[in-house]
């Protein structure tokens, strides 16, 4: 079994590429979905730190919480100190229970200390403009919000990872056929060199 990290900045297309790997037989561990679980399971601690104004119908409203943490490095670090260790525990449990090759789909691969679980990393790249356009459609957010998120993710880059792990890159600005070609190439590399 191999464990490959899949990372990149917001709206780079990680989920699209993860789906292609899933079609190739990989188990996908989605750190964002595990983050939703962590928000629910660690709700009391998060509300204690950020206040009841983040709750809507007794659930944490991710938009409200996002507005708070993406405007303050200290608040982002505080939230990460609560949820990242829990996300890592969930990832380890899923890896132990699987007999498939695994992709950990996580923008927070390094920051969440998930990198150490991976043998290789795929970094998904797309231009700022393409990523902003995707965010505007998917998240219904304006440019100011996207720039704040971009600044909060400035540590997510190839240079920060390549000194620690073998990094492969997928450029997600082209056709679906080209993405399949790139995924096929990396599947061959990972499976033949495990």
C-alpha positions, 0 to 999 in steps of 0.5 A: 500500500502507498499513501500519496499526499494531494495538495495545492492552494484553494480552488486548484482542482484537488477534488477533481484530480482526487476523483480521477485517482479514485477511478483508478482504485485509490481510497481518497481521504478528504481532509476537508471532509474530516475537517467538517467532522472535527468541527462537529466533534470539537464544537464545544472547544471551538465555541469556547474559543470563538464565541457563540456567534459562530453558531447557527441552529446549534451548528458551527457556521463555516462561513462565519468562522471562516470570516473570523479566521481568515482575517487573523493569523492568530485566530487561524492558528488557534483553530488549527491547533484544535482541529488539525491533530484530530484530523490527523488521528482520523487519517491514521485510523483510515490508513490502518483500516485500508488495504488500498493505495491511498490519496490524502487530499489536503490543502493543509498537508504540511501544516496539518502534519499529514505530510509525514504520513505520505511517501510522495506528494502531488502538488496541483497548480492553477493560476491565481485567475483560474482559482479565483474564478472557480472560487467565485462560482463555487463559494460565491465569494468576492476578490477581497475574501479570496485574497485573504484566503490566498494570504492565509495559504501562502505557505502552501507551495512546492518549495516548502514540500520538496525538501521533505518529500518527492513532489510531482506536479499536476497543472490543472488548467487544461483539458480533462483528457490531459488531467487523466494523462497526468494521473495515469503517468503518476499511477504508473510511477507510484505503483511500480516504485512502491 
